[in-house]
Amino acid sequence: MASRRSASDVLVIGGGVIGLSIAWRCARRGLSVTLLERGRVGEQASWAAPGVLAAAAWHRRDATVAFQRESLRRYPDFCRELESDTGFDVEYTRCGTLDLLFEEQQFRMAMAEVDAASGFRDEAGLPLLRLLTPAQAGQLEPKVTRHLLGAKYCTFNAQVRNSRLLHALDAAVRAAGAHVVEGADVVALIRDGHRVTGARTADTSFHAATTVLAAGAWSTRIDERVGRHLPVYPVRGQVVAIDAQPGTITRIVKHRKCYLVPRRDGRILIGSTVEHQSGFDTDPTAQGVNDLLAGARRLVPPIEHARFIRAWAGLRPTTSDRRPYIGPVPGTDGLLVATGHHRTGVGLAPLTAEAIADLATAGRTNVDLRPFDPTRTPDRGSPGLGDDADA
Ligand SMILES: Cc1cc2nc3c(=O)[nH]c(=O)nc-3n(C[C@H](O)[C@H](O)[C@H](O)COP(=O)(O)OP(=O)(O)OC[C@H]3O[C@@H](n4cnc5c(N)ncnc54)[C@H](O)[C@@H]3O)c2cc1C
């Protein structure tokens, strides 16, 4: 017979960056929290990501990008608080991104974006986005190719060492008093009429006032009814790690889907493939690795002498309109969802967690969640997040 655990205020299903952040913020507000993770926390998409924290196109003014910008703006405080709770330095670095421009059309679009973004300034009053000549780009990053038309330089963008972020979140969740259960494979939600009252594994039932579904690419496999209304599917991304001379590049260098992320220790992470037909397969492929290395070599030629470390892949939780589902599920009390963050989940974690913690404590939030409303009819025509790159 299934055993029954005593009820919590909040039951979080999934221990990726989204579920951990939610559990942390809820526990910090004094709620009793249980987090269920099928394997070990922080080992799926959130671990696979290079941790780029980059805002989507600056000429956009919609509520979707406003949410992302606000989440990214909160990152330094989020990391500081994590560090003070746990002692972990998660290597948040506002390194900026240098987006290399090779084609005329891309150059013209960058000019228009820089123009439209002229009102966005940094703390010193300088524009967040600038267009650089090849010589100026070369001054900032001497190892990037000179065969380009120019570069779009964004000083707002940053990175975090996400493996450390996940360790820190795990430690913070436990330090805040939450109960983390690893090896807990949720097989179903527990329902009582229109209300979800918890979730169960093969042998244990967990009850809670609020259940939060944050199981990444697997979210909608857990409950058939939720899956039907809120489809989320896996999109594989492969990453290659190389060991280059420290200082080879100091900013994130990118072109279209290929980007290089320099870590403080000299490692460079090269991302990332976007594979919609991968299913739940997390093995990297020869083709994927080859494409990433070739793309990266074109941007920063000296990396061909770097030592290959390893390659890996993760599954992005993706929705058809590239916007996550965040909030209550229509017709179902006691259930909140926070999933479908596609290529931007590391960056969106702080504000997603704050909004869900508001909803779990007060039933309402001031965060504008309209673009992420689980009741929406996905509209491929309206802009989402992450079409351009992981961020
Ligand atoms: C290659 C790659 C590069 C990326 N780069 C970036 C980037 O640079 N910046 C950025 O912001 N985003 C990036 N992303 C996207 C980001 O990683 C995701 O949006 C984010 O990690 C999603 O977090 P999550 O917690 O929803 O999912 P996950 O990290 O996948 O976590 C979901 C968890 O739920 C657990 N789970 C699943 N089913 C069950 C069950 N039945 N019972 C219990 N637990 C369950 C899983 O084991 C897993 O631990 C990238 C993704 C990939 C794959």
The ligand as an ORCA input file, in Angstrom:
! r2SCAN-3c Opt
* xyz 0 1
  C      22.119     23.032    -24.611
  C      21.275     24.034    -23.881
  C      21.713     25.327    -23.744
  C      20.968     26.244    -23.029
  N      21.479     27.478    -22.798
  C      20.809     28.343    -22.007
  C      21.409     29.563    -21.627
  O      22.570     29.813    -21.964
  N      20.681     30.428    -20.894
  C      19.406     30.144    -20.480
  O      18.789     30.981    -19.821
  N      18.827     28.966    -20.797
  C      19.498     28.068    -21.539
  N      18.948     26.865    -21.858
  C      17.567     26.605    -21.452
  C      17.486     26.205    -19.999
  O      18.472     25.245    -19.721
  C      16.096     25.635    -19.705
  O      15.089     26.528    -20.120
  C      15.952     25.402    -18.202
  O      17.028     24.645    -17.718
  C      14.667     24.683    -17.880
  O      14.686     24.411    -16.515
  P      13.684     23.377    -15.889
  O      13.920     23.372    -14.429
  O      12.313     23.667    -16.391
  O      14.098     21.977    -16.576
  P      15.176     20.877    -16.166
  O      16.460     21.463    -15.787
  O      15.178     19.858    -17.254
  O      14.587     20.265    -14.845
  C      13.407     19.478    -14.834
  C      13.586     18.446    -13.727
  O      12.371     17.728    -13.560
  C      12.700     16.399    -13.271
  N      11.580     15.514    -13.591
  C      11.114     15.176    -14.817
  N      10.080     14.327    -14.704
  C       9.898     14.121    -13.380
  C       8.996     13.306    -12.646
  N       8.068     12.535    -13.252
  N       9.075     13.303    -11.290
  C      10.002     14.068    -10.649
  N      10.900     14.845    -11.311
  C      10.834     14.881    -12.666
  C      13.908     16.120    -14.180
  O      14.638     14.988    -13.741
  C      14.668     17.419    -14.064
  O      15.625     17.401    -13.045
  C      19.689     25.891    -22.518
  C      19.237     24.584    -22.656
  C      20.039     23.646    -23.312
  C      19.554     22.230    -23.399
*
